[in-house]
Amino acid sequence: MHSTNTTNRRQRLKWRPIHGVMIALALMAPLVLTAWLGGAEALQRVKQFPLGLLLLMLVMAFTCWNLNAARLRLMLGGRAGRLGQRGALGIELASKFALCATPGGSGGPVTLLMLLAQRGFPPAKGAAMFLIDQGCDLLFFLTMLSGLVLFSLLSDTQWPHQSLVQWALVGLALIATLVIMVMRYLPSLLRSSRAGMPWPSRYRRRWLTRRLLRCRHALKVTLELPRSTLFAMMLLTTAHWLIRYSLLYLAVVGVGGHADWMWTFLTQMLAMAASQFSFLPGGAGAAEVGVGGLLLPLMERDQAAAAVLVWRLVSYHLYLAAGAPLFMLYSYRMLRHAPTP
């Protein structure tokens, strides 16, 4: 049994050349797109970016990391041993590095579960905690999305592509509502689909059913937590996303552009959703094109390109640079302490 676990662990931590190639492409994508979209003028604007504003953005990024680490400690509630802010920050950065370094962020949850398992926290409970974390993010974005939908429909906004943005927001709100309804009536839907829909195999049906019910149970457990805990978790979640999604606004200001904070928030929301379809880590390529395309109607090409480059350097590349050493350190410790076959 120990031999099997060791083999699986080493296979998960094994680094393949294709991973390095994909990360290299993701790192180069913002620079290549900036040079293509804005040319030498965009790179010159990046060089002239105010140092004080850049330092403020770095402090904001560091604050976001610590807010997530505090939320992790709050959700664990002492069930993973004595975990201080420093240790939680290490887990946060290592797991976020894996999330940013893999397509679709697939490596993030696996790394988080493995690091928590090293502290005696079972993977099943770790998966439920990860779903709770995602549920807090979903609730925040649903609230913001609802506010943006109402604001765009009831006020005389001057956003570019007004009708397209409004329909996109309404569509996202409908999808979110559908997900909530499905999770609410999931057991009934599974019972009816078992009788009325053909399944490829009994094993796949059971696997999917367990996953869906586990997700629903985790969300139910979240709602049953003490109200003070829920409030603190949502407060940390709100502070994190408001600060993180303000980075693009500051990047726009730093390159001499003009855009509403609300528009930059909406731009990131739509672009990052679209970036999930990118095959490169961190949604590279799709994120830059999406944000740049939505900023172009409000500023010059070189300004938009420079703002996108600064934004990605602080919000994405900095995560890779800070998380890579910790990820390598934790991986080395796992392999060193793994029992030999």
Secondary structure, DSSP 8 states (H G I E B T S, - for coil): -HHHHHHHHHHHH---HHHHHHHHHHHHHHHHHHHHHHHHHHHHHHHTS-HHHHHHHHHHHHHHHHHHHHHHHHHHTTTTSS--HHHHHHHHHHHHHHHHTSGGGTHHHHHHHHHHHTTT--HHHHHHHHHHHHHHHHHHHHHHHHHHHHHHHHS----TTHHHHHHHHHHHHHHHHHHHHHHHTHHHHHHHHHHHS--S-HHHHHHHHHHHHHHHHHHHHHHTS-HHHHHHHHHHHHHHHHHHTTHHHHHHHHTT----HHHHHHHHHHHHHHGGG-SSGGGTTHHHHHHHHHHGGGS-HHHHHHHHHHHHIIIIIHHHHHHHHHHHHHHHHHHHHS---
